[in-house]
Amino acid sequence: MDKQKSIEALQFFVTGLSEGAFVHKVQGQIFKSESFDKLGQKYIDHYNEEMGWVEKFIDRIIDLGGCPKVEKHEARELVCDPLEYIKADLAIQVAGVELLRKCMATVCEDPTTYDMLKAYLLDEEEDQYWSEEQLELIEKIGYQNWLMKQM
């Protein structure tokens, strides 16, 4: 088993996931400020869930003898329109799920890290399905009706 491969993979997700989680937190607060309390809380809860994964990945890096890093995050523009945000977030999720699948192949000789990433993949797929369902719901009931449900 190549511990360094696992450490690098986990560090990649610690950095990217903490960045994405913070965006979810801020977006959630924006939505709540616009009276879309349910949608805002969904993304704030998503932040908390993602930070739980960050903690697990950091613990695994330490277990493997590595030292986690706090790396610079990319600047991201926030999207204040809920529909546009869900579309943008879905695009990130789809790309992220594919990247995660590829990354899992690089750590297959480390069953603990592999299983951890597999569990995270299932969680991310669930998030992707939620976003897809919301877009389908908007199509069926209309954007204004969907927004009313988010209050």
C-alpha angles and dihedrals in degrees: 000000000000104000092187092061090053093046092050092048093048093046089052089056094043090057098041096040095048088052093049092044092055090051089053090051094052093043089051091053091048091052092048090051088056090053094255089127098163094049092044092051090048090060094041089052088047089055090054092048093049092048087054088059090048089055092050092049092048090050090051092050088054092046088055091054096256130129114232117229133214103223131190116271124224117249110253128193114231121232113218098186107087095215094049090046093053090049092049093045091049091054089052091047094051092050091044094052090052092048091048092052091052092047091052089062090060093056100040091117089062103066095186095054091040092053091046092052090044090056089048090050091055089051092049092048088053089053090049091051090050091055091047090050091051092053090049090049091051089053092051102043102022131252097271092051090048091050090053089056090055094059 
